[in-house]
């Protein structure tokens, strides 16, 4: 029989310096470790566990298998009040008899955004983080995540989670846009706005997928709903359409063909439901309901390999959308493995990277040679600048090139630029200038979309409609594109 001292061992991790500022929604959870993560074995007495919680002034302790370090359960302060203080229990009983089992775990490399969405959907205040082998890593709580999507929209979040039909979700999608529009008027930062909008849209889309999935007899294989483009980057604005796909496991090409036919009716139904919720069908048909983008893991890799090997204009366009992939629903490891494979593969194709750099050089600056504004001559929108095409896109494209070339797993443009700056030795103030410029352009885009009111939100702005100071900042922000392009040429396409 094992010695009791090993059975009841409680462990406390070494102190970690607390964060000085709210976390970025894109940072990996393993970098948000609590100062004092606590664990006990399943046979530890209830009294000993309560003393540990009190001594360490903690709000949760995880019960782990002492041999494998696999998490078995959790005890939180609400559990103490409900199960121990109110219901009463033997304080000498093993903690396993009162712990909460059926843990909700997430990989330690998941982002704060992913954790916040899971917390809201599952109605929990703590998530247990696990390593790749499933062993316990740490705990993250709501207080660790300052940017929960429900922080200022709890009624809206509850309504989304309670919705049981697409008609209700369509009405709530309108409320999401109205809510974010109010935040724009309140001058909330562009980064926070895009994260808030993406989080709420994620919740709504997840609810749509679950409602539709209940209407189909889906194959019993691993599969995952993928999102691309701005949704994959967590940079959605009020003017966004669908860019999605589906990945599934298949043992052979023949099985993949059979599974595709089984998934397509479901995928098309989801696309139609999202369209009803105000997310228009993609004009380029980049949707899971298109057989071309409902693929097995092997087929996705073949498609990506084809683009890397033959970087023609269509391949570069596809890469600019699909290579910002993010898992949304289902077996996330399928998407994460695909992204890991892509990041390992791309540096082996310098011609592809050079082609991407050359493609970004086709950007036409909306500034003339004396740094005044130059308009693109659109007859429908005279005297305006397209801030998506000529403003934010060159930042997005450059950040993607850095990510693919240096194996940065993040899909968000700000995080990609931040990490690329660190990896390339860019001066901190220069990296900050690029990020500030991108975020300012994003903010102006959102403001213009709100001002456009009903109908299709626009990415266009007439500089004369801006305050003089805003015009100056917009000019300086657009100048940063030229600096970024020069860096790309020096690194990836030298003469």
C-alpha positions in Angstrom: 0.0 0.0 0.0 1.4 3.4 -0.9 2.7 5.6 1.8 0.0 8.1 2.9 2.3 11.0 2.6 2.5 10.5 -1.2 -1.2 9.9 -1.5 -2.2 13.2 0.1 0.6 15.4 -1.3 -0.5 18.9 -2.2 1.7 20.8 -4.6 2.1 24.5 -5.2 4.0 25.9 -8.2 6.7 28.4 -7.8 5.4 32.0 -7.8 5.1 33.7 -11.1 5.2 37.4 -11.6 1.6 38.7 -12.1 0.7 40.4 -15.3 0.8 44.2 -15.2 -1.9 44.7 -17.9 -5.0 43.0 -19.3 -4.1 40.0 -21.5 -4.2 40.1 -25.3 -7.0 37.8 -26.6 -4.5 36.2 -28.9 -1.9 35.2 -26.4 -1.5 31.5 -25.6 -3.0 30.4 -22.3 0.3 28.9 -21.1 1.6 32.5 -20.8 -1.3 33.4 -18.5 -0.4 31.0 -15.7 -1.7 31.8 -12.3 0.8 32.8 -9.6 -0.1 29.7 -7.5 -1.6 26.8 -9.3 -2.6 24.2 -6.7 -3.1 20.4 -7.0 -4.0 17.6 -4.6 -4.3 13.8 -5.0 -7.7 12.2 -5.1 -7.3 10.7 -1.7 -6.4 13.9 0.1 -8.9 14.7 2.9 -11.4 17.4 2.4 -10.1 19.2 5.5 -6.5 19.3 4.1 -7.8 20.7 0.7 -9.8 23.4 2.4 -6.8 24.4 4.5 -4.7 24.6 1.3 -7.3 26.9 -0.4 -7.3 29.1 2.7 -3.6 29.3 3.2 -2.9 30.1 -0.5 -5.9 32.4 -0.8 -6.8 30.6 -3.9 -10.3 30.1 -5.5 -9.7 26.6 -7.0 -7.6 23.5 -6.6 -7.3 20.7 -9.2 -7.4 17.1 -8.3 -4.8 15.1 -10.3 -3.7 11.5 -10.6 -0.4 11.5 -8.8 1.2 9.0 -11.1 0.1 10.3 -14.6 -0.7 14.0 -13.6 -3.9 13.7 -15.4 -6.6 16.1 -14.1 -9.5 14.3 -12.5 -11.6 17.0 -11.0 -11.7 20.5 -9.5 -12.8 22.1 -6.2 -13.8 25.8 -6.4 -15.0 28.2 -3.7 -18.7 27.9 -4.8 -18.2 24.1 -4.4 -17.0 24.6 -0.9 -20.0 26.7 0.0 -22.6 24.4 -1.7 -21.3 20.9 -1.1 -19.4 21.2 2.1 -20.7 24.1 4.1 -24.4 23.8 3.2 -24.9 20.1 2.3 -22.3 19.0 4.9 -19.8 16.2 4.5 -17.2 14.3 6.4 -14.1 16.5 6.4 -11.9 13.4 6.6 -13.5 12.0 3.4 -11.3 11.9 0.2 -11.6 15.0 -1.8 -12.6 12.8 -4.8 -16.0 12.3 -3.2 -16.9 16.0 -3.4 -14.9 17.3 -6.4 -16.5 18.3 -9.7 -15.6 15.7 -12.3 -16.2 15.8 -16.1 -13.7 18.6 -16.4 -13.7 21.0 -19.3 -10.1 21.0 -20.5 -8.4 23.0 -23.2 -4.8 22.8 -24.6 -2.4 25.1 -22.9 -1.5 26.5 -26.3 -5.1 27.7 -27.0 -5.6 31.4 -27.1 -7.3 33.6 -24.5 -10.0 34.2 -27.1 -10.8 30.5 -27.4 -10.9 30.1 -23.6 -13.3 33.1 -23.2 -15.7 31.6 -25.8 -15.6 28.2 -24.2 -16.2 29.7 -20.7 -19.2 31.6 -22.0 -20.7 28.7 -23.9 -20.3 26.2 -21.1 -21.2 28.6 -18.3 -18.0 28.0 -16.2 -15.6 30.2 -14.4 -12.5 28.0 -14.6 -10.9 25.9 -17.4 -8.2 23.3 -16.8 -5.2 23.6 -19.1 -3.5 20.4 -20.3 -0.3 19.6 -22.1 -0.2 17.8 -25.4 -0.1 14.4 -23.6 -3.2 15.4 -21.6 -1.4 15.9 -18.3 -2.3 18.9 -16.1 -0.6 22.2 -16.8 -2.6 24.9 -15.0 -5.9 26.6 -14.4 -7.2 29.8 -16.0 -10.2 31.6 -14.6 -12.5 34.5 -15.6 -10.4 36.9 -13.6 -7.3 35.9 -15.7 -9.2 36.9 -18.8 -10.1 40.6 -18.8 -11.7 40.4 -22.2 -14.5 37.9 -21.9 -17.0 38.5 -24.7 -19.8 38.6 -22.1 -18.2 41.2 -20.0 -20.4 44.1 -21.4 -23.0 42.0 -23.2 -24.2 39.4 -20.8 -27.9 39.6 -21.8 -26.9 39.2 -25.4 -24.7 36.3 -24.7 -27.4 34.5 -22.7 -29.9 35.1 -25.5 -27.5 33.6 -28.1 -26.9 30.5 -25.9 -30.7 30.1 -25.3 -31.7 30.4 -29.0 -33.3 27.3 -30.4 -34.0 28.4 -34.0 -32.3 30.3 -36.8 -35.0 33.0 -36.8 -34.1 34.0 -33.3 -30.4 33.9 -34.0 -30.9 36.2 -37.1 -32.5 38.8 -34.8 -29.7 38.5 -32.3 -27.1 38.9 -35.1 -28.7 42.3 -35.7 -28.3 43.1 -32.0 -24.6 42.1 -32.1 -24.0 44.6 -34.9 -26.0 47.3 -33.0 -24.0 46.6 -29.8 -20.7 46.9 -31.6 -21.8 50.0 -33.4 -22.4 51.6 -29.9 -18.9 50.6 -28.9 -17.5 52.3 -32.0 -19.3 55.5 -31.1 -17.9 55.2 -27.5 -14.4 55.1 -29.1 -13.4 51.7 -27.9 -10.1 50.6 -29.4 -10.1 48.9 -32.8 -8.4 45.8 -31.4 -11.0 45.4 -28.6 -13.8 46.1 -31.1 -12.7 43.4 -33.5 -12.2 40.9 -30.7 -15.6 41.7 -29.2 -17.3 41.3 -32.6 -15.4 38.2 -33.5 -16.2 36.6 -30.1 -19.9 37.3 -30.4 -20.0 36.1 -34.0 -18.2 33.0 -32.9 -20.8 32.3 -30.3 -23.6 32.8 -32.7 -22.0 30.7 -35.4 -21.3 27.9 -33.0 -25.0 27.9 -32.0 -26.0 27.8 -35.7 -23.8 24.8 -36.3 -25.1 22.9 -33.3 -28.7 23.7 -34.3 -28.2 22.5 -37.9 -26.1 19.5 -36.9 -29.0 18.2 -34.8 -31.0 17.9 -38.1 -28.5 15.6 -39.8 -27.2 12.2 -39.2 -23.5 13.1 -39.6 -20.8 10.5 -40.1 -19.0 9.2 -37.0 -15.6 10.5 -37.9 -13.5 13.4 -36.7 -14.3 16.6 -38.4 -13.9 20.4 -37.8 -15.5 23.5 -39.1 -12.8 25.9 -40.4 -13.0 29.7 -40.7 -10.7 31.7 -43.0 -9.9 35.3 -43.9 -10.9 38.1 -41.4 -12.8 35.6 -39.3 -9.8 33.4 -39.1 -7.7 36.4 -38.0 -10.3 37.6 -35.4 -10.5 40.8 -37.4 -14.1 40.9 -38.5 -15.7 44.2 -39.1 -19.4 45.1 -39.6 -18.9 44.4 -43.4 -18.1 40.7 -43.6 -19.2 37.7 -45.6 -18.6 34.0 -45.1 -15.2 32.3 -45.6 -15.4 28.8 -44.2 -14.6 25.1 -45.0 -14.7 21.7 -43.4 -12.0 19.2 -42.7 -12.5 15.5 -41.9 -10.6 12.3 -41.3 -10.6 9.7 -44.1 -8.6 6.5 -44.6 -8.6 6.7 -48.4 -9.7 8.8 -51.3 -12.7 6.6 -51.9 -13.8 7.1 -48.2 -13.2 10.8 -48.5 -15.5 11.0 -51.5 -18.3 9.1 -49.6 -17.8 11.3 -46.5 -17.9 14.5 -48.5 -21.3 13.6 -49.9 -22.5 13.0 -46.4 -21.2 16.3 -45.0 -22.2 18.6 -47.9 -26.0 18.8 -47.2 -25.2 19.8 -43.6 -22.5 22.3 -44.6 -24.8 23.9 -47.1 -27.6 24.2 -44.5 -25.1 25.9 -42.2 -24.1 28.3 -44.9 -27.7 29.2 -45.6 -28.5 29.7 -41.9 -25.5 32.0 -41.6 -26.7 33.9 -44.6 -30.1 34.3 -42.9 -28.2 35.7 -39.9 -26.6 38.5 -41.9 -23.4 36.8 -43.0 -23.7 36.9 -46.8 -22.8 33.9 -48.9 -19.3 34.3 -50.2 -19.3 35.6 -53.8 -16.2 33.5 -54.5 -18.0 30.4 -53.1 -15.3 29.9 -50.4 -17.7 27.9 -48.1 -17.9 24.5 -46.6 -21.0 23.7 -48.7 -18.7 23.9 -51.8 -17.3 20.4 -52.5 -14.0 22.1 -53.3 -13.6 23.2 -49.7 -15.1 20.2 -47.9 -12.0 18.0 -47.8 -10.2 15.3 -46.0 -6.9 16.1 -44.2 -4.9 14.7 -47.1 -6.9 16.6 -49.7 -6.4 19.9 -47.8 -2.6 19.2 -47.8 -2.7 18.5 -51.5 -4.5 21.7 -52.2 -2.1 23.7 -50.1 1.0 22.0 -51.7 -0.3 22.8 -55.1 -0.4 26.5 -54.3 3.1 26.4 -52.7 4.6 24.6 -55.7 2.9 26.8 -58.4 2.4 30.3 -57.1 0.2 31.6 -59.8 -2.1 34.6 -59.2 -5.1 32.4 -58.2 -2.9 30.4 -55.9 -1.6 33.6 -54.2 -5.2 34.8 -53.8 -6.3 31.5 -52.3 -3.3 31.6 -49.9 -4.3 35.0 -48.7 -7.6 33.6 -47.6 -7.1 30.0 -46.6 -3.7 30.3 -44.9 -5.3 32.3 -42.1 -7.3 29.3 -41.1 -8.7 28.8 -37.6 -10.8 25.9 -36.1 -14.2 26.9 -34.8 -16.3 23.8 -34.1 -15.4 20.1 -33.9 -12.1 18.3 -33.6 -9.7 21.3 -33.4 -6.6 19.1 -33.6 -7.4 18.5 -37.3 -7.1 22.2 -38.0 -4.1 22.7 -35.7 -2.2 19.9 -37.3 -3.0 21.2 -40.8 -1.7 24.7 -39.8 1.4 23.1 -38.2 2.1 21.2 -41.4 1.7 24.4 -43.4 4.0 26.4 -41.3 6.7 23.7 -41.5 6.2 23.3 -45.3 6.1 26.9 -46.5 9.7 28.0 -45.7 10.8 25.2 -48.1 9.3 27.2 -51.0 11.2 30.5 -51.2 9.8 31.1 -54.7 6.3 31.1 -53.2 7.3 33.6 -50.5 9.0 35.8 -53.0 5.9 35.7 -55.2 3.8 36.8 -52.2 6.1 39.7 -51.5 6.0 40.8 -55.1 2.2 40.5 -55.0 2.1 42.9 -52.1 4.2 45.4 -54.1 1.2 45.8 -56.4 -0.4 47.9 -53.7 -1.3 51.4 -54.9 -0.6 53.9 -52.3 -3.6 56.3 -51.7 -0.9 59.0 -51.1 0.6 61.0 -54.0 4.2 62.0 -54.3 3.7 65.1 -52.2 1.9 62.9 -49.6 -1.6 64.3 -50.4 -4.5 61.9 -50.8 -5.0 60.2 -54.2 -8.4 58.7 -55.0 -8.9 55.5 -57.0 -11.5 57.0 -59.4 -14.4 54.8 -58.4 -17.4 56.4 -60.2 -19.8 55.1 -57.6 -17.8 56.5 -54.7 -15.9 59.6 -56.0 -13.4 61.4 -53.9 -13.0 58.4 -51.6 -10.3 55.8 -50.5 -11.0 52.1 -50.0 -9.5 51.6 -46.6 -9.7 47.8 -46.8 -7.9 47.5 -50.2 -5.5 50.4 -49.8 -5.3 50.6 -46.0 -5.5 47.5 -43.9 -4.8 44.8 -46.5 -1.1 45.5 -47.1 -0.5 45.2 -43.3 -2.4 41.9 -43.3 -0.5 40.5 -46.3 2.9 41.5 -44.9 2.1 39.9 -41.5 1.0 36.7 -43.2 4.3 36.5 -45.1 6.3 36.9 -41.9 4.1 34.2 -40.2 4.5 31.7 -43.0 8.3 32.3 -43.4 9.2 32.2 -39.7 6.6 29.7 -38.5 4.4 32.0 -36.4 1.3 30.0 -35.5 -0.8 33.1 -34.7 -3.3 34.2 -37.3 -4.1 37.7 -35.9 -2.3 40.5 -37.8 -1.3 42.4 -34.6 0.2 39.4 -33.0 2.0 38.4 -36.2 3.5 41.8 -36.5 4.5 41.9 -32.8 6.2 38.5 -32.9 7.8 39.2 -36.3 9.2 42.4 -34.8 10.8 40.4 -32.0 12.2 37.7 -34.3 13.7 40.1 -36.8 15.2 42.5 -34.3 13.0 45.3 -35.3 13.2 48.3 -32.9 10.3 48.3 -30.4 9.1 51.7 -31.5 9.1 50.8 -35.1 7.0 47.6 -34.5 4.6 49.7 -32.3 4.3 52.2 -35.1 3.2 49.5 -37.6 0.7 48.1 -35.2 -0.7 51.5 -34.2 -1.0 52.4 -37.9 -2.9 49.2 -38.7 -5.2 49.6 -35.7 -6.0 53.2 -36.6 -7.0 52.3 -40.1 -9.2 49.5 -38.7 -10.9 52.0 -36.4 -11.6 54.4 -39.2 -13.1 51.5 -41.3 -15.4 50.6 -38.4 -16.4 54.3 -38.0 -17.3 54.6 -41.7 -19.3 51.3 -41.6 -21.3 52.7 -38.6 -21.9 56.0 -40.4 -23.1 54.2 -43.5 -26.1 53.1 -41.5 -28.6 50.7 -43.0 -27.7 48.7 -46.1 -24.2 47.5 -46.9 -21.5 48.9 -44.6 -18.7 50.6 -46.6 -14.9 50.5 -46.2 -14.6 53.8 -48.1 -13.8 57.2 -46.6 -13.7 60.7 -48.0 -10.7 62.3 -46.2 -12.4 65.7 -46.4 -15.1 64.3 -44.0 -12.4 63.6 -41.4 -11.2 66.0 -38.7 -7.9 67.7 -39.6 -6.1 65.7 -36.9 -7.6 62.4 -38.1 -6.5 63.2 -41.7 -3.0 63.7 -40.5 -3.0 60.5 -38.5 -4.4 58.6 -41.5 -1.6 59.9 -43.7 1.0 58.9 -41.2 -0.6 55.4 -40.9 -0.6 54.9 -44.7 3.1 55.9 -44.8 3.9 53.0 -42.6 2.9 50.6 -45.4 5.8 51.8 -47.4 8.2 51.2 -44.5 6.8 47.7 -44.1 7.2 46.9 -47.8 10.8 47.9 -47.7 11.4 45.5 -44.9 9.7 42.7 -46.8 11.8 43.3 -49.9 15.1 43.4 -47.9 14.3 40.1 -46.1 12.5 38.0 -48.7 13.1 39.5 -52.2 16.5 41.2 -52.3 17.6 42.4 -55.7 
